[in-house]
Amino acid sequence: MPSLANGRIPAIVDKSSEKPQRVFEGAAIQLYLCAKYDADHRISFAYDTSEYWEMLSWLTWMQSGIGPMQGQANHFYRYAPSKIDYAINRYQTETKRLYQVLNDRLKTQQDAGAGLWLVGGKYTIADLCCFSWVNWAEWAGLETKPFPELQKWLETIQQRPAVQRGVDVPEPFEMKEKMKTKEGKAEYAKHHSSWVMQGMEEDKMKHS
């Protein structure tokens, strides 16, 4: 459901306690769910440990870096009615720079014997949140194969059964398959562009 504060997804309302708790924005939702329901720290770290703050840094990096930059690459490459080369190049280039940052971090972790993951030698919400953007690279007109550590990390997460179930909510995740053909690309773009542009027009009418 949209948050009352921002009118956008993601947002949740946790009704498990006496007073329902509203939480919005992806990183905040991840932190809240772990604080409430990951007492064993299977995908998180105990508060105020060095790993916790490192994890929080990558969550913030996702929220303020790769998310908005790749989001703008998506928009100008897929949705904008007028193709502006400067905007496409600017946001694709910045997203590739951020992919390199992620690739370098993963390589450093592996070289140090800390495994494939961003923080603490285990899969955490930091990996999950960054994955949620990188998994849509093709939609922004980007390739992940030039980043070998990122590619290995991406493929490993894609094979996790819970991730395979999760990407099919609320509807089956068909983007990667559609991107394999010209017809599939056009069909997928038309379907998704229509609701994006409709939302922009509604916002324009409301705030103009």
CORHU-V952490 format. One record per run of one state. SS is the DSSP state (~ for helix, > for strand, _ for the rest). FROM is the first residue (numbers start at 1). LEN is the number of residues. If there is no record, write none. Layout:
SS	FROM	LEN
SS	FROM	LEN
//
This chain:
_	1	10
>	11	4
_	15	6
>	21	4
_	25	1
~	26	12
_	38	12
~	50	30
_	80	5
~	85	27
_	112	7
>	119	1
_	120	2
>	122	1
_	123	2
~	125	10
_	135	2
~	137	4
_	141	7
~	148	11
_	159	2
~	161	6
_	167	8
~	175	4
_	179	3
~	182	26
_	208	1
//
